[in-house]
Amino acid sequence: MKNVFNSVMIGFFGLDSSQIMWILMLIAIPLGIGIIIGLIQMNKKNKLQNQIKETVVAELKSKEQSANKTEKTNSNETTKTQQTSTLLSDEVFSQLEKLAKLKEQGIITDEEFIEQKKKVLNN
């Protein structure tokens, strides 16, 4: 019975079962390798896309944090300016006005104005 099975022609272009098996292997092996290579490339592409996404998200977070720090700094500077302006008394303000007029009239130089202004503000 074994000899009969081996000698029977399968109706696939007159090839017997061992020949068909070799042909299928010749087709299947490269096809399988191609599928594996394709899967590896897709995996690499996905990893690269994830890395790009992570980088973009990190940059956006960094920019957001920088913007928040800048806003806080500006807010602190505004608060300090407001505090300083409220601390200036009318007397200090009038002294600065007088110094500015003297500078405009050419009675004192820019250097003298800056020096006197520092003295007034430090008192």
C-alpha positions in Angstrom: 0.0 0.0 0.0 2.9 2.3 0.8 4.3 1.9 -2.7 1.0 2.5 -4.3 0.6 5.9 -2.3 4.0 7.1 -3.4 3.6 6.2 -7.0 0.1 7.8 -7.3 0.2 11.0 -9.2 -1.6 13.9 -7.5 -3.3 15.9 -10.2 -1.2 19.0 -9.6 0.6 19.4 -13.0 1.4 15.7 -12.8 3.7 16.1 -9.7 3.8 13.6 -6.9 3.5 14.6 -3.2 7.2 15.0 -2.4 7.7 17.3 -5.3 4.7 19.4 -4.3 6.1 19.5 -0.7 9.4 20.9 -2.1 7.6 23.5 -4.1 5.5 24.6 -1.2 8.7 24.9 1.0 10.4 26.9 -1.7 7.4 29.3 -1.7 6.7 29.3 2.1 10.2 29.9 3.4 10.9 33.2 1.6 7.3 34.3 2.2 7.7 33.6 6.0 11.1 35.4 6.0 9.5 38.4 4.3 6.7 38.5 6.8 9.2 38.4 9.7 11.2 41.2 8.1 8.1 43.3 7.6 7.1 42.8 11.2 10.5 43.8 12.4 10.4 47.0 10.3 6.9 47.8 11.5 8.1 47.4 15.1 11.1 49.7 14.5 8.8 52.3 12.9 6.4 52.1 15.9 9.3 52.6 18.3 10.6 55.5 16.3 7.2 57.1 16.2 6.9 56.6 20.0 10.3 58.2 20.5 9.3 61.2 18.4 6.0 61.5 20.4 7.9 61.3 23.7 10.4 64.0 22.5 7.6 66.3 21.3 5.7 65.9 24.6 8.8 66.5 26.6 9.6 69.7 24.7 6.1 70.9 25.1 6.2 70.3 28.8 9.5 72.1 29.0 8.2 75.1 27.1 5.1 75.1 29.3 7.2 75.0 32.5 9.4 77.8 31.1 6.4 79.9 30.3 5.0 79.3 33.8 8.3 80.3 35.4 8.4 83.5 33.3 4.9 84.3 34.3 5.8 83.8 37.9 8.9 86.0 37.6 7.0 88.7 35.8 4.3 88.5 38.4 6.9 88.8 41.2 8.6 91.8 39.4 5.2 93.5 39.0 4.5 93.0 42.7 7.9 94.4 43.7 7.4 97.4 41.4 4.0 98.0 42.9 5.4 97.7 46.4 8.3 100.1 45.6 6.0 102.6 44.0 3.8 102.7 47.1 6.8 103.0 49.4 8.0 106.1 47.6 6.7 109.1 49.5 5.6 112.4 48.0 8.9 113.9 49.2 11.0 111.4 47.4 9.0 111.8 44.3 9.3 115.6 44.4 13.1 115.4 45.0 13.4 113.2 41.9 11.3 115.7 39.9 13.6 118.5 41.0 16.7 116.5 40.0 15.2 115.7 36.6 14.4 119.4 36.0 18.0 120.4 36.9 19.3 117.8 34.5 17.0 119.0 31.7 18.2 122.6 32.3 21.8 121.5 32.1 22.6 122.5 35.6 23.7 119.0 36.5 25.2 116.3 34.3 23.9 112.8 33.6 26.4 111.4 36.0 25.5 113.8 38.8 21.8 113.1 38.2 22.4 109.3 38.5 24.5 109.8 41.7 21.9 112.1 43.3 19.0 109.8 42.3 20.7 106.8 44.0 21.2 108.9 47.1 17.5 109.9 47.2 16.3 106.4 46.5 18.6 104.8 49.1 17.4 107.1 51.9 
